[in-house]
Amino acid sequence: MSRLSSTWRRTCCRLLICITTLSQMLPLQAQPTSDFNVMFWNVENFFDCRHDTLHDDLEFLPSSMRRWNFTRYRTKQVNIARVIASINGFNPPDVVGLCEVENDSCLYALTHFQLRQVGYRYIHFESPDRRGIDCALLYRPERFTPIHSEAVPVELQEDTSFHTRDILYTCGVTNVGDTLHLLVCHLPSRRGGQKPSEIKRLKAVECISLLADSIRKHSGTADIIVMGDMNDTPEDFPMEQLVRNDSLINLMTPLCGKDFGTHKYKGTWSIFDQFIISRSLFNSTTGLHPAANQQLIYRPDFLLEPDNTYLGQKPFRTYSGFRYHGGYSDHLPILLRLTWTH
């Protein structure tokens, strides 16, 4: 990896302060109230219907070809809330990573109206993405206490015109006292072709690796969860690079080659949405660790519709082309269940 920039040095200093603070927290509770559940979902164009002069959001306004209005925006909120509420048997996840969220206003509406009974709070930073779509983290404050959050930029020194989503980093303490380091990601798209755009995702992977290495440097057994829409499968080169030194484990790799995934393009399912965790969390026998035999991809019937062109099923989207469809997203959500052992 390249030498750390001043931004990364500041990040490392903040990590050290964060981890020192965590060590001074109250003692571990005697027993957990339940397992700890982590969800990630690319909610596909979660825009409000007001113009943001700093971003290219003209496609999602009442005057646009999509005729994106308050009624459709409200339906989108309801649909997202339905999935979050149902994904874990109507016991909402403890933390939820989201991507393709336009702004704070969307998150406020989702958490204070559609999901108000859950009591979610959220973490969000505006990113330099051209369209203004960002990553966010919802959390249940009685189950997870954030200690530190920041947006980690992904930059290409050789291309100053390149702007993409930041990596959202949060560390905090669960209700059973375990510390989790959460990285919510939305890697650069394949616009322009998979191979020509690969260098951008490799840069994002480098940033994730640097951040994970910094966390482990200060806490060798840190529990790290990287979640996100990687725009590559676990078998593609950028994702193989991320786990090459065996300190991170991609939980989605065993699902590759099956007849389903999280995203479908021209009849082919791919697993773009992934959980990648530290080996220390994967191998843990005490505290939090991944539950056995879990179904990571959430694919109930209401999130799918017939694929009349390529056969089978496909995600039920908000739009089919420019025709309003009333669905959910072009991605399926994923859920990681962590169980607690004394």
N, C-alpha and C positions, 0 to 999 in steps of 0.2 A: 504494500500500500504506500501511497505517497506521504510525504512529511505532513504532519498536522498543521493546518492553518490556524490563524488566531481565533477564528470561530470555533474550531474544534478544541483548542486549548481552553477557551472559556467554558465550553461544554464539559470538558473533563473536570475542571475545578468545581462546576456546579454539581456534577455527579458525586464528587467526593463529599461536598457539603450535604447533599441529599442522603447519601448512605450513612454518614455520621449521624444525621438527625434520626434516621430510621432506627439506629441501634439504641437510641435513647427513648424509644416509644414505650408505652405501658406493656407489662408482661403478657405473654400469650394467654388467651382465654382457655379455660379448662377443657371445653368441648365446643366444636363448631356447631352452628345451627343447621347447616346443610353443606353439601358440596358447593364448589365455586364454579360458575359457568361464564364462559367468555364467548361472545358472538362477534362475527364480522360480516358486513354486507356492503356491497357496492349498490347503492340505492338508485343509481342511474338518473342523473339530471334532477336532483331535488332543488329546484329553483322556486323562489317566490315569484310574484308577477309584477314586481316593480323594477325599474331600470336602475342599474348601478353604473354610473358614468365611468368608473375605473376598470370595468371588465366588459367583455364581449358576451352580453347576455340577451342580445336583441332577439334571439331565436325563441326565448321564453317570455314573451310579453303578449298582452291581449291583442296588440296590433300586428303580431307576427303571423306567418303562415300556419304556425301550430295553434294559434288562438289560445295561448296559455292564459287562463283567467283564474279568478279566485276560487271558483267552484272546482276546477280541475286541480288546483294547488291543494285545496282542502281534501279532495279525494286522495291525492298522493299522500298526505299526512296520515289519513285514516288507514290506508293500505300498509304503509310502513309500520304504523303502530300495531296493526293486526299481526304482522309477522313477528315482531319483537315480543308481543304478548304471548304468542302461541308456540314459539320455537322450542321452548323447554317445558312443554306440558302445562302451560299457563302459570309457570313460575318464572317470571321474566329474568333474563340473564343479569348477572351482577355487573358486568361491564359489556359495553357494545361499541365496537369500532365501526365507523361508517366512512364511506368516501363518496365523492360526487355530491357534496353538500355545498350550497351556494354561500350561506352566511349564517350569522348568529340568529337572525330573525327566524329562519327555518327551524333551527334547533329549539328556540324558545317556544315556538308554536307546537312542535312535536312533544316536548317534555311537559309544558305547562297546560296543555289542553288535551291532546289525544292520549297521552300517557301520564296524566297528572296523578292518578291513583298510585302509580309505581313510585313516584317521587324521585325520578332521575334528575341528576344534575349533569352538566356537560362541560367539556373542555374543547376549545376551538381557537385557532389562530388563522387570520387571513393569510393566504399564500400568494405567491406571485403568478400563479397559473393564469394564463390568458383569459380563460372562460370564467375564472373565479370559483372553480369547484375545489373544495378542500376536504381534508380528513378531519374527523371529530371523534370524541370519545364520550359516550354516556356512561354514568356510573351511579350505583345505588349507594348513597352516603353511609348507610348503616352497614354496608357490606365491604366497602372499599374507601379508604381515606387517601386521597392524593397528597403527596408531599412536594412533588416537583413536576412541572410540565414545561415543555418548550417545543418550538418548531425548529427542526433541523433542516437547513436548506440543502437542496441538491443543485449543484452548479457545474457547468461545463466551462472551464477557463478558456478553451479554444473557441467557444461560441457564446458570446455575451448576449445574443438574442434569444437564447434558450431559457425558457421559464416553465417550471413544472411545480407540482405539488410538493410541499414540505413533508418531511417525516414527522409525525406527531409522537413525541416521546413523553411518557408519564411514568413515574415510579410512585408507588404507594403501598399501603399496608392493608391486607384483607382482614375480614372480621375474625379470623383465627390467628392473626398475628404474623402470617407469612408476608414477606415483601415480594412484590411483583414489579417487573420492569416491562412496560407495554410499549410497543412500537407499532403505530398504525400507519400503513403505507398505501400509496397508489402510484405505482411505478409508471414511467412514461409509456404512452400508447405505442402501437405498432404502425401509426400513421406514416405512410411512405414506404411501408414494407417491413417485414420482420427483421431481416438482416441489416438494412440500412439504419434502422432505429435502435438496434441492439446496443450500440455504444452508450446511449442515454440510460438504458436500464442497467447496464454494467456500472455506470457512475452512481446510480442510486444504490445498487448492491454494495458498492465500495463504502458509501456513507453508512449503510446499515451495519456493515462489518466493523467499521471504525467505532461506531457507537457501541456495539455489542462488546468489542474488545476493551473499550474504555470502562464499561460497566464491570466486566470480569476482572479487569486490572485492580479495581478497588474492592471487589467481592468475588472471589474465585468460584463460589458456588451460587452465584446469583441466579434467580429464576427469571428467565427472559422469555417473553412471548412476542414474536414478530407476526403480525397479521396484516393481510392486505390483498388487494388486487394487483398481482405482479405482472399482468399482461404477458406472462410466459408460463409454461407448465413446469412442474418440478424436474422434468427431464431436459429442459432447454438449458443452454450454456450459462446464462446469467444465474439461474437458480442453483445449478451445480456448483458454480463458483462460491455462492453464499455458504454452502455446507461442506466445502472442500476440505477444511481442516478438522472436521468431525466434532467441532464444539457446538454446532447447531444441528438439529434434526428436523427434517421436513416431514410432518405428520401426514401429508397428502400423497407422498410418493407411492405407498401401497395401493392407492386407488387408481393410479395411472393404468391405462390400457383397458379399462372397463367401459361399458356402453352408456356411461353417464358422466357428468362433470358439473361445473358451476356456470359454464358459458357455452353457448352453441353458435357456431358460425358456419354457414353454408353446409349444414347437415352434420358437422363434426363437433362432438362435445370435447371441451378442454377444461382442465382444472387450473384456472387462472387465480382463483381465490384460495389462499393458503394460510395454514398455521405452521410456523417454524419456531421451535422452542430450544432452549439451551439443554445440553446433555445432562446437566445437573438436575434440571426439572424432570427430564424424561426418565432418568434412572433413580429418582428419589424414592425411598421406601418409607419415609416419615414426612409429616407435613403434607403439603399439596403435591399431587402428582397426577398425570393423565389417567382417567378412568379407562378400564379395559373394555374392548369390544364396543366402542362407541361409533355411531353413524355420524360422521363429520358434516356431511352435506344434507341440508334440510330441503326436501323436495316433496312437499304435500301436493295433492292434486290442484289446489286452488292457485298455486304458483306456476302451474304449467298449462299449456294449451296444445292442441294438435299442430304438428308441423306439416302443413298441407303440401309444401314444396319438396321437402327432403324426407318426409315420413317420420314416424315416431312422435315425440313431444319436444317442445322447446319452452324456454321461459316466457311467461305471460307479461308482456311489456306494456308500458304506459302508452307508447305510440307504435304503430306499425307503419314505418316510413313517416309521412307527415299526417297520417290518419290517426286521430285519437282513438285509443284502444281501451283505456281505462284500467290497465293492468298494473304491475308492480315494478319490475326491473328486468333488464336483460341478463342479470346475474342471479344465481341462487345463493342464499346465505349459508354460512358455515358456523358450527357450534363446537366448542371445545369444553368438555366436562372435566374438571379437576376434582378429584376426591381427596379427602383429608384422612390421614392415618396418624394416630398418636405415636 
